Each structure stands twice: as C-alpha cells, then as structure tokens.
C-alpha cells in the first residue's frame, strides 16, 4: 500500500464533503445524553455517530484485506486514522529519505532533457504526496547541478539571473539549448563526413598528381598556370553549391558573404571601397544588404553585409555583431557562445572545427569538400 498516495486521496475526498474533522478529531463527539440521568439520547450525538460510522466503513473499504485488520478494532474514524498513521508514518519517513537521496544523486547522463526533467518532477511529486513538497527553486537547483558540462554556461547564466525562473521556464531554456547542441553536433558530423569524402575521392588521382608535379619542376611558369587553373576550378565549384555557414571572425571589420542567398534585403554597391585581404590583395564589392542569424529566443541582426563574389566563405564581424545586437561573444577551445550583454544568457552556440569558429546552420548543414580546402 502506498500510504502517502492513499492518505492524499482520502484527505481530498473527506475535505470535499466537509468531513475531515471527524478523522483529525476537530469535529468533537457530542454528549450521548441531554440529561444528568442519561435517559434522553442526544440527537446531535446520534447524527455524529451515524456519520462517523459511514466514514469508518469507507476507510475499511478502501484498504486491502491485509490492511483491514489494523483498523478493524477502531470504534471511531479518528481512531482508525491514528492506527494508520502509527503503522505507516515510519515507513513514509523512510520513503522521504530515499526520495530525497534520489533527487540529489540523479545525474542526467544520456537522457534527453525532456525525459530527465520528467523524471526529476516525478520524484518531487512523490515527495509532495509524502507531505514533504520541494519548492520549484529547490528543484531547479537539483536539476542544474546534475546536467553535465554541456550545460555549464546555462547554469552560470541562471545563477546570476535577476528574476527567478519557474520550472516550466527552465524546461524551455534547457530544451532550446539541447536543440542548439544537437545542431552543433550535426554540423560537426557534416564536416567530418565531408573531410573523409574529400580524402577518399582524391586517392585515385594521387599517381597522376605526382607525375604532373614531377614534370612541372623544370617549368615554373607551367606549374604556376596549373595551380591557378586549379584554384579557378575550385572557386567555380564553390559558387555552384550551397552557401557555407557563417564564420565568426574577430579580425573582420565588416560582415561579408560571397552570395546573395543569405541576404534578406540588398542593393547594388556603387562605391569605390574594396575588401583588403591579409595578403595585400583587394576584392571588389558588388552588393550591400542585411541578414539575420536565428536564435531560440530572437534573431541576431547583421547590418551592412558586403557581398564579395570572389570570397569563399561567409564572415561575421564580431565587433559589428556586438555593436548592433548588444551582445558579447565568449570563445572556448571547442565552441563559442553569443550572450546577451545585460543578463549573460546564452543566445547562440557555435562550434570550433580545425581552429575556425562556425555558427550553427539553420536549414542546410551540408558543406562541400572544396570549401573545406579553403578554410583549413
């Protein structure tokens, strides 16, 4: 018998009928007689007695055959209730201790956020049934301390958050963060698969390339011509495929893209400015426009994005991003976080692949092999 659940059900039923006073003793038994000679029966006592025996019968009917002997000798519903409490309160205390221990030693492991939060809520509900409720703030602490390293940034942000979160709000935040982690893992896997494909597809041509290089050693001009032709083909191939993900660059002064696809609005650029690369070369600007990067709670606005067709990657200027959106960017060895400047709450999570920080891909995470050759 689950005594806390049973007691809660009986309590709710009797309160609903305004009869719980019979069980807890607050509805006192009236005098049996109205005169000192005890010859006149008190009608109030008779009514009380009839009602009390109905409750005793209901308590007996709600118990199993093995439990009924515990209260079969009780003369009133209050006595029956006290027998229950005396026999089961020690067991309930043991269950409370066990549930509290489980709440403090229940790491998330490989469970999804939804499954994990449901499990933690179930333990808290059992404690509430055992008359030992856990407030939302306490339950949130138990959850945050057992999420794992992937959620350390969320934990830090919530600790300094001015307004306390409800358990439902915490579930929304953690679910969004889990989705970002999933997108990042998918992007990482996409790059890994592409690298393997690139190495595999180049193996059959190794002997031919080796022979070509040996023939080119005695003709520098011819070798240079071959190299330029190869880079031209690579660039043309890049432009015919899907746009690469945004690369977050602390050294870029402007947002740049080789394609019009990421731009929501744009116009032809008629100015004389050019993009100057680190090697001294300059690239022409064909358009200027605006783009956005979606986040779970909002969007990051990219103003004055320059379209440079000769470029091979999308670049986000960290300084322009922070200035426009009032955010900060924190870099780690395997990822980076874009955080709201005022509250420190993470808005976006990216990934570090081969020393380059990429933002998440919202719609098509496929990255082609020739693009990787340019970035690595």
C-alpha positions, 0 to 999 in steps of 0.5 A: 500500500502506498500510504502517502498516495492513499492518505492524499486521496482520502484527505481530498475526498473527506475535505470535499464533503466537509468531513475531515474533522471527524478523522483529525478529531476537530469535529468533537463527539457530542454528549450521548445524553441531554440529561444528568440521568442519561435517559434522553439520547442526544440527537446531535450525538446520534447524527455524529455517530451515524456519520462517523460510522459511514466514514469508518466503513469507507476507510475499511473499504478502501484498504486491502484485506491485509490492511483491514485488520489494523483498523478493524478494532477502531470504534471511531474514524479518528481512531482508525486514522491514528492506527494508520498513521502509527503503522505507516508514518515510519515507513513514509519517513523512510520513503522521504529519505530515499526520495530525497537521496534520489533527487540529489544523486540523479545525474542526467547522463544520456537522457534527453532533457525532456525525459530527465526533467520528467523524471526529476518532477516525478520524484518531487511529486512523490515527495509532495504526496509524502507531505514533504513538497520541494519548492520549484527553486529547490528543484531547479537547483537539483536539476542544474547541478546534475546536467553535465558540462554541456550545460555549464554556461546555462547554469552560470547564466541562471545563477546570476539571473535577476528574476527567478525562473519557474520550472516550466521556464527552465524546461524551455531554456534547457530544451532550446539549448539541447536543440542548439547542441544537437545542431552543433553536433550535426554540423560537426558530423557534416564536416567530418563526413565531408573531410573523409569524402574529400580524402577518399575521392582524391586517392585515385588521382594521387599517381597522376598528381605526382607525375604532373608535379614531377614534370612541372619542376623544370617549368615554373611558369607551367606549374604556376598556370596549373595551380591557378587553373586549379584554384579557378576550378575550385572557386567555380565549384564553390559558387555552384553549391550551397552557401557555407555557414557563417564564420565568426571572425574577430579580425573582420571589420565588416560582415561579408558573404560571397552570395546573395542567398543569405541576404534578406534585403540588398542593393547594388554597391556603387562605391569605390571601397574594396575588401583588403585581404591579409595578403595585400590583395583587394576584392571588389564589392558588388552588393550591400544588404542585411541578414539575420542569424536565428536564435531560440529566443530572437534573431541576431541582426547583421547590418551592412553585409558586403557581398564579395563574389570572389570570397569563399566563405561567409564572415561575421564581424564580431565587433559589428555583431556586438555593436548592433545586437548588444551582445558579447561573444565568449570563445572556448577551445571547442565552441563559442557562445553569443550572450546577451550583454545585460543578463549573460544568457546564452543566445547562440552556440557555435562550434570550433572545427580545425581552429575556425569558429562556425555558427550553427546552420539553420536549414542546410548543414551540408558543406562541400569538400572544396570549401573545406580546402579553403578554410583549413 
